Amino acid sequence: MARIRVNNKKGWLIVMSIFVLNFFIFGVIHAFSFVFVNLQREFNATATTLGLIGSVTSAAVSFMTPISCLLYELTSHRIVSIIGVFLCSIGILSSSFVNDVRLLMLTFSFIYGTGANFLYNPLFNLVSYYFPEKQSARVTSLGSAGASLGSLTLTPLMSMLFPLCGWRVLFQCYSGVIFVIGLVCCKPLSSPPQTHLKSPKNERRASNNDNINKRNKYMKYIHILKTWEHWLFHFGVAFGASAVFFNLFFVVSVVESFDISSEKASTQVVILSAAQILGRGFCVLFGDKLPVSRPMALAINGLIGAASSVLLFFNGSYAQISISTSVTGFAIGFYFSLIYAAGIEVFGLERNSESVAYTIISIGFSTLSIPFLYGTSYDNTGSYSISILTSTIVWILSSVFFTFTTIYLKRLSCRFQSLNNTSSIDHKTNVTIGNIGLRLENEAEVGEELL
């Protein structure tokens, strides 16, 4: 089987590149709630229409995953990332010239969102090969923290520059920044070299597996759909993403609905971003040392997110809203930091490509529904009460599915241990929960190949 030789220095350089790319590419998306309010005033658009622009952007980040997977399987992570930088730069530049808000669906939502996917998917897939087990939560937390820091930095910067030069000039300048910095950050993005174990048994198995993989190079994305853990885990991801992006897209509008000034409402974006950084920082420090499994940690995080939403049902004072925003921001940062490391724990490194792909796609399905779940009720009632209630329920559903994932994996592990106890398998062999299904499947395929 393949063993990856990890150059830690290069691995950390890639993590820093991911951090910078997330800062500039996803910082804008995470600060969309501020852009949302300004576009709403200029184009006099409804909350549903503008919410759809943000959700379709996030959906494009997700649904273009099969294409980006195909491209980096055929070429390399670096080439796909460079294409992503070009698309993001073109998307935000062309957005600055639109005179109809609906055109932003093409320029910002589709083109920019596609470019963001061509960076997001390959980068988090690549970093898992440099940090397959130890420090996986730490590096994904650190890399993804760039988006929160970008939102924290870009929101006050945009609020200062929007009145001076307007959002169109700002977008044009920003497209050049993305282009230059993005290309520089793509330079170190290369896969680690692989070697093979010298055991004759392993060489024979590796040879057979290579033959199988050549014929079914992309069927792995279909095979994983047959597993219960896939559906349980990714339903949890999808429900969590729905609650997360409701807060990212609508936080300013929600706060203004409590008769709070625009200036104070915009401050909530800064609070939300700062709290996200705290959540991500917690994962950087303790994400690999949690007393519970990562899926269970996400389940607890879902309950924390639900509790923060409940706070908005009482009184709605500015101080209470700030507390709710802080707790929600921490939950969002924790969620984004841990979902990919949790995927490694659930599916194993061998299925990490499929795990990352379906995690991003799950997020896409949920974000696509956001304007209809949350924006429509506000347009009809003029209140976000129903939307807040919906986000509370969605947080709880996310917690339920992550809990079911944990229970199922424990039962699967017990069954596999029972099989080991009645077989001649060496008990010192290191088998992780996430590799159980893949191991059984590969042994069956190799047996068919030998026959």
C-alpha positions in Angstrom: 0.0 0.0 0.0 1.1 3.6 -0.4 2.9 5.5 2.3 3.1 9.3 2.1 6.4 10.9 2.9 5.5 14.2 4.5 7.7 17.2 4.3 6.4 19.1 7.4 8.0 22.4 6.4 6.3 22.3 3.0 3.1 21.2 4.6 3.0 24.2 6.9 3.9 26.5 3.9 0.8 25.1 2.2 -1.3 25.7 5.3 -0.2 29.4 5.3 -1.1 29.6 1.6 -4.5 28.3 2.3 -4.9 30.8 5.2 -4.1 33.7 2.9 -6.3 32.5 0.1 -9.2 32.0 2.5 -8.6 35.5 3.8 -9.1 37.2 0.5 -11.4 34.8 -1.4 -13.8 33.7 1.4 -13.5 36.8 3.5 -15.7 38.6 1.0 -18.3 35.8 1.0 -18.3 35.8 4.9 -18.8 39.6 4.9 -21.7 39.3 2.4 -24.2 40.5 5.0 -22.6 43.9 4.9 -22.5 43.9 1.0 -26.1 42.6 1.2 -27.4 45.7 2.9 -25.6 48.1 0.5 -26.8 46.3 -2.6 -30.4 46.2 -1.1 -30.3 50.0 -0.8 -28.9 50.7 -4.3 -31.0 48.2 -6.3 -34.1 48.3 -4.0 -34.1 44.5 -4.1 -36.0 42.1 -1.8 -34.3 40.1 0.9 -35.1 36.9 -1.0 -33.4 38.1 -4.2 -30.2 39.3 -2.5 -30.3 36.3 -0.2 -30.4 34.1 -3.4 -27.2 35.8 -4.7 -25.4 34.9 -1.5 -26.8 31.4 -1.3 -26.1 30.6 -5.0 -22.5 31.8 -4.5 -22.1 29.3 -1.7 -24.0 26.7 -3.8 -21.5 27.2 -6.6 -18.7 26.8 -4.2 -20.2 23.4 -3.4 -21.8 22.1 -6.6 -18.8 22.7 -8.8 -17.0 20.1 -6.6 -17.4 17.2 -9.1 -15.7 19.3 -11.8 -12.9 20.4 -9.5 -12.4 16.8 -8.3 -12.2 15.6 -11.9 -9.7 18.3 -12.8 -7.3 17.7 -10.0 -7.5 13.9 -10.5 -6.5 14.5 -14.2 -4.0 17.4 -13.6 -2.9 18.7 -10.2 -4.1 20.6 -7.2 -1.9 23.6 -8.2 -3.3 23.9 -11.8 -6.9 23.8 -10.5 -6.1 26.4 -7.9 -4.6 28.7 -10.5 -7.8 28.4 -12.6 -9.7 29.3 -9.4 -7.7 32.5 -8.9 -8.4 33.6 -12.5 -12.2 32.9 -12.1 -12.4 34.8 -8.8 -10.6 37.8 -10.2 -12.7 37.9 -13.4 -15.9 37.3 -11.4 -15.5 40.2 -8.9 -14.2 42.5 -11.7 -17.2 41.9 -13.9 -19.6 42.3 -10.9 -18.4 45.9 -10.6 -20.0 46.8 -14.0 -23.5 45.3 -13.6 -26.5 47.6 -13.6 -29.1 44.9 -12.9 -28.9 43.0 -9.6 -29.9 39.8 -11.3 -26.7 39.8 -13.4 -24.8 39.3 -10.1 -26.1 35.7 -10.3 -23.8 35.2 -13.2 -20.8 37.3 -12.3 -20.6 37.0 -8.6 -22.6 33.9 -7.7 -21.5 31.6 -10.6 -18.1 32.8 -11.8 -16.7 33.9 -8.5 -18.3 31.0 -6.7 -16.9 28.5 -9.2 -13.4 30.0 -8.7 -13.8 29.8 -5.0 -14.6 26.1 -5.3 -11.6 25.5 -7.5 -9.5 26.8 -4.5 -11.5 25.4 -1.6 -11.9 21.8 -2.6 -8.3 21.0 -3.9 -6.7 22.9 -1.0 -8.4 21.1 1.8 -8.0 17.8 0.0 -4.2 18.5 -0.4 -3.5 19.6 3.2 -5.0 16.3 4.5 -2.2 14.4 2.7 0.4 16.4 4.6 -1.3 16.0 7.9 -3.3 12.8 7.6 -3.9 12.1 11.3 -2.0 14.1 13.9 -2.7 17.8 13.8 -5.4 17.4 11.1 -7.9 19.4 13.2 -5.2 22.0 13.9 -4.2 22.6 10.3 -7.7 22.7 8.9 -8.7 25.1 11.7 -5.7 27.3 11.0 -6.2 27.3 7.2 -10.0 28.0 7.4 -9.4 30.8 10.0 -8.3 33.0 7.1 -12.0 33.4 6.1 -13.0 34.6 9.5 -10.1 37.0 9.8 -10.8 38.2 6.3 -14.4 39.0 7.3 -13.3 40.7 10.5 -10.8 42.8 8.6 -12.7 43.5 5.3 -16.1 44.4 6.9 -14.8 47.6 8.7 -12.5 48.3 5.7 -15.5 48.2 3.3 -17.7 50.3 5.6 -15.0 53.0 5.5 -14.2 52.8 1.8 -17.8 52.3 0.4 -18.8 55.9 1.0 -15.5 57.2 -0.3 -15.2 55.3 -3.6 -18.3 53.2 -3.9 -18.5 49.4 -4.1 -17.8 49.3 -7.9 -14.4 50.9 -7.7 -13.7 48.8 -4.6 -14.5 45.6 -6.4 -12.3 46.5 -9.4 -9.3 47.2 -7.1 -10.0 44.0 -5.2 -9.9 41.9 -8.3 -6.3 42.9 -8.9 -5.4 42.1 -5.3 -6.9 38.6 -5.7 -5.1 38.0 -8.9 -1.6 38.9 -7.7 -1.8 37.4 -4.2 -3.6 34.3 -5.4 -1.0 33.4 -8.0 1.8 33.8 -5.4 0.0 31.5 -2.9 -0.5 28.8 -5.6 3.2 28.4 -6.0 3.9 25.9 -3.2 0.7 23.8 -3.9 2.1 20.4 -4.8 1.2 16.9 -3.6 3.6 15.0 -1.3 5.6 12.0 -2.9 4.4 8.5 -2.3 6.4 5.3 -1.7 5.2 1.7 -1.3 5.8 -0.8 1.4 8.3 -3.6 0.4 6.3 -6.6 1.8 5.5 -9.1 -1.1 1.9 -9.4 0.3 1.5 -5.6 0.3 3.0 -5.3 -3.1 0.6 -7.9 -4.5 -2.3 -6.2 -2.9 -1.1 -2.8 -4.0 -0.8 -4.1 -7.6 -4.3 -5.5 -7.5 -5.7 -2.3 -6.0 -3.9 -0.2 -8.6 -5.6 -2.3 -11.4 -9.0 -1.8 -9.7 -8.4 1.9 -9.3 -7.5 2.4 -12.9 -10.8 0.9 -14.0 -12.8 2.6 -11.3 -11.0 5.9 -10.8 -14.1 7.9 -10.2 -16.4 5.1 -9.0 -15.2 5.7 -5.4 -17.5 8.7 -5.3 -20.4 6.3 -6.0 -19.3 3.5 -3.7 -19.4 5.8 -0.6 -23.1 6.5 -1.2 -23.8 2.9 -0.1 -22.6 3.5 3.4 -24.8 4.6 6.3 -22.1 6.8 7.8 -22.0 8.9 4.6 -25.7 9.8 4.9 -25.7 10.3 8.7 -22.6 12.5 8.7 -23.4 14.6 5.6 -27.0 15.2 6.7 -25.5 16.7 9.9 -23.1 18.8 7.8 -26.0 20.1 5.6 -28.3 21.1 8.5 -25.4 22.7 10.3 -24.5 24.7 7.2 -28.0 26.0 6.8 -27.9 27.5 10.3 -24.4 28.8 9.8 -25.0 30.6 6.5 -28.3 32.1 7.7 -26.2 34.0 10.3 -23.5 34.9 7.8 -25.9 36.2 5.2 -28.6 37.9 7.3 -26.9 39.0 10.5 -27.0 42.7 9.7 -30.6 42.6 8.4 -31.7 40.6 11.4 -30.2 43.1 13.8 -31.7 46.0 12.0 -35.2 44.4 12.3 -34.9 45.0 16.0 -34.9 48.8 15.3 -31.1 49.1 15.8 -29.1 51.5 13.7 -27.1 50.4 10.6 -23.8 51.4 12.3 -24.5 49.2 15.3 -25.9 46.4 13.1 -22.7 46.4 11.0 -20.7 46.0 14.2 -22.4 42.6 14.7 -20.4 41.4 11.6 -17.2 42.3 13.4 -18.4 40.6 16.6 -19.5 37.5 14.6 -16.1 37.3 12.8 -14.1 37.8 16.0 -16.1 35.1 17.7 -15.4 32.8 14.8 -11.7 33.3 15.2 -12.1 32.3 18.9 -13.9 29.2 17.8 -11.2 28.3 15.2 -8.5 29.2 17.7 -10.1 26.7 20.2 -9.9 24.0 17.5 -6.3 24.9 16.7 -5.3 24.4 20.4 -7.6 21.6 21.4 -9.1 20.1 18.2 -6.8 17.1 18.3 -7.2 16.6 22.0 -11.0 16.6 22.5 -12.4 14.2 25.1 -15.1 13.0 22.7 -15.0 12.0 19.0 -15.1 14.9 16.5 -18.7 14.0 15.2 -19.9 14.1 18.9 -18.1 17.5 19.4 -20.0 18.8 16.3 -23.3 17.5 17.9 -22.6 19.4 21.1 -21.7 22.5 19.0 -25.1 22.2 17.3 -26.8 22.5 20.7 -24.7 25.5 21.5 -25.8 27.2 18.2 -29.4 26.4 19.0 -29.1 27.9 22.4 -27.7 31.1 20.9 -30.6 31.4 18.5 -33.1 31.0 21.4 -31.6 34.2 23.0 -33.1 36.3 20.2 -36.6 35.4 21.2 -36.3 37.3 24.5 -36.4 41.1 24.5 -33.9 41.6 21.7 -31.8 44.3 23.4 -28.5 45.2 21.7 -26.5 43.6 24.6 -28.5 40.4 24.3 -28.1 40.4 20.5 -24.3 40.8 20.9 -24.2 37.8 23.3 -26.2 35.7 20.8 -23.9 36.8 18.0 -20.8 36.0 20.0 -21.9 32.5 20.9 -23.2 31.9 17.3 -19.8 33.1 15.9 -17.9 30.7 18.2 -20.2 27.8 17.0 -19.7 28.8 13.3 -15.9 28.9 13.7 -15.9 25.5 15.5 -18.2 24.0 12.8 -16.0 25.1 9.9 -12.8 24.1 11.7 -13.9 20.6 12.6 -16.0 19.2 9.8 -13.1 18.2 7.6 -11.1 16.7 10.4 -14.3 14.9 11.5 -14.6 13.6 8.0 -11.1 12.0 8.3 -12.1 10.4 11.5 -15.3 9.0 10.1 -14.1 7.9 6.6 -10.3 7.5 7.0 -7.6 9.1 4.9 -8.3 6.6 2.0 -11.7 8.1 1.5 -10.8 11.7 2.2 -11.3 12.9 -1.4 -14.9 11.6 -1.3 -15.4 12.9 2.2 -14.3 16.5 1.3 -16.3 16.4 -1.9 -19.5 15.4 -0.3 -19.0 17.7 2.6 -18.8 20.7 0.2 -21.8 19.4 -1.8 -23.8 19.0 1.4 -23.1 22.6 2.3 -24.2 23.6 -1.2 -27.6 22.0 -0.9 -28.3 23.7 2.3 -27.1 27.2 1.2 -29.2 27.0 -1.9 -32.3 26.7 0.2 -31.4 29.6 2.5 -33.3 32.4 0.8 -36.5 30.3 0.7 -36.2 29.0 4.3 -35.3 32.4 5.8 -35.7 35.3 3.3 -39.2 34.5 2.1 -40.7 34.6 5.6 -39.2 38.0 6.2 -40.6 39.4 2.9 -44.0 38.1 3.8 -44.2 39.1 7.5 -41.5 41.8 7.9 -40.1 39.9 10.8 -37.3 37.3 11.2 -39.1 35.5 14.1 -39.9 32.5 11.9 -36.4 32.5 10.4 -34.8 32.5 13.8 -37.1 29.6 14.9 -36.1 27.7 11.8 -32.4 28.2 12.4 -32.9 26.9 16.0 -34.6 23.7 14.7 -31.9 23.2 12.0 -29.1 23.5 14.6 -30.8 20.8 16.7 -31.3 18.5 13.6 -27.6 18.9 12.9 -26.8 17.8 16.4 -29.1 14.8 16.1 -27.5 13.5 12.9 -23.9 13.9 14.3 -25.0 12.0 17.4 -26.4 9.2 15.2 -23.1 9.2 13.3 -21.2 8.7 16.5 -23.5 5.9 17.7 -23.4 4.1 14.3 -19.6 4.2 14.2 -19.3 2.8 17.7 -21.6 -0.1 16.7 -19.6 -0.6 13.5 -16.4 -0.6 15.4 -17.7 -3.2 17.9 -18.8 -5.5 15.1 -15.5 -5.3 13.4 -13.7 -6.0 16.7 -15.9 -9.0 17.2 -14.9 -10.3 13.7 -11.3 -9.8 14.5 -11.6 -11.7 17.7 -12.9 -14.7 15.8 -10.3 -14.6 13.0 -6.6 -14.9 12.6 -6.1 -11.2 12.0 -3.1 -9.8 13.9 -4.6 -7.7 16.8 -1.7 -5.3 16.6 -2.8 -4.1 13.2 -3.8 -0.5 13.4 -7.3 -0.1 11.9 -9.2 3.1 12.3 -13.0 3.3 12.4 -13.1 5.3 9.1 -11.1 2.5 7.3 -13.3 -0.4 8.3 -15.8 -0.2 5.4 -13.0 0.5 2.8 -10.9 -2.4 4.1 -13.7 -4.9 3.8 -14.7 -3.6 0.3 -11.1 -3.7 -0.9 -10.5 -7.2 0.3 -13.6 -8.3 -1.6 -12.5 -6.6 -4.8 -9.0 -8.0 -4.5 -10.5 -11.5 -4.0 -12.5 -11.1 -7.2 -9.5 -9.9 -9.1 -7.4 -12.9 -8.0 -10.2 -15.3 -9.0 
